[in-house]
Amino acid sequence: MKKHIKYNLLEAHLRCRDFRHAQEVMKDLRIKYEHSTPQSIAETWIFWNCTNIPKLKRLPSYLKVVDLDPMEWIGYGLSEEKAKELSV
């Protein structure tokens, strides 16, 4: 099963005082991902098809492994082509 990570900007900034860019945080944690989608209205980023994820207890509280279907995100940052690609 493919793993996706949801990055909560508000929690990162307001609760944890971490002001780094979401992609910089992923790089610093050495988490690899196929694609990222900012969701500005929800103050989040979705990182698709992540690998090298540290154990859940070691992830910052503003990062959550989520079960999402890329096909349900068509029009919400993903094109149909990209959603199909991420689903394979």
C-alpha positions in Angstrom: 0.0 0.0 0.0 1.3 3.4 -0.9 1.8 5.9 1.9 1.0 9.6 1.7 1.8 12.3 4.2 -0.3 15.3 5.1 1.7 18.3 6.3 -0.3 20.7 8.5 1.2 24.2 8.1 -0.8 25.8 11.0 0.4 23.2 13.5 3.9 23.4 12.2 4.0 27.2 12.5 1.8 28.0 15.5 2.3 25.0 17.8 5.7 23.7 16.9 7.3 27.0 15.8 8.8 25.3 12.7 8.8 27.9 9.9 10.7 25.8 7.3 9.1 25.2 4.0 7.2 21.9 3.9 9.5 20.4 1.2 12.5 21.4 3.2 11.2 19.5 6.2 10.7 16.4 4.1 14.2 16.7 2.8 15.6 17.1 6.3 13.8 14.0 7.4 15.1 12.2 4.3 11.5 11.3 3.3 11.2 10.7 -0.5 8.0 11.4 -2.4 6.8 11.2 -5.9 4.8 14.4 -6.0 3.6 17.2 -3.7 0.4 19.1 -3.8 -0.1 22.3 -1.8 -3.6 22.9 -0.5 -3.6 26.6 0.4 -7.2 26.8 1.5 -6.6 24.0 4.0 -3.1 25.2 5.0 -1.7 21.8 4.1 0.5 19.9 1.7 0.0 16.4 0.5 3.1 14.4 -0.3 2.2 11.4 -2.5 3.8 7.9 -2.5 6.3 8.5 0.3 9.2 6.2 1.1 11.8 6.2 3.8 9.3 7.4 6.4 10.7 7.3 10.0 8.7 5.4 12.6 5.5 7.3 13.4 6.7 8.2 16.9 9.6 10.0 15.4 7.6 12.1 13.0 6.8 15.7 14.0 3.2 16.1 15.2 2.3 18.2 12.1 3.1 15.2 9.8 0.5 12.5 9.5 0.5 9.3 7.3 -2.9 9.3 5.6 -4.8 6.9 3.5 -5.9 8.8 0.3 -6.9 7.8 -3.1 -5.2 10.1 -5.7 -8.2 9.7 -8.0 -10.4 11.5 -5.5 -8.1 14.5 -5.7 -8.6 15.2 -9.4 -9.3 18.9 -9.6 -7.9 19.5 -6.1 -4.3 19.9 -7.2 -4.0 16.7 -9.3 -4.8 16.3 -12.9 -6.4 13.0 -14.1 -3.1 12.1 -15.7 -1.1 12.7 -12.5 -3.7 10.9 -10.3 -3.5 7.8 -12.5 0.3 8.0 -12.4 0.4 8.2 -8.6 -2.2 5.3 -8.4 0.0 2.8 -10.2 
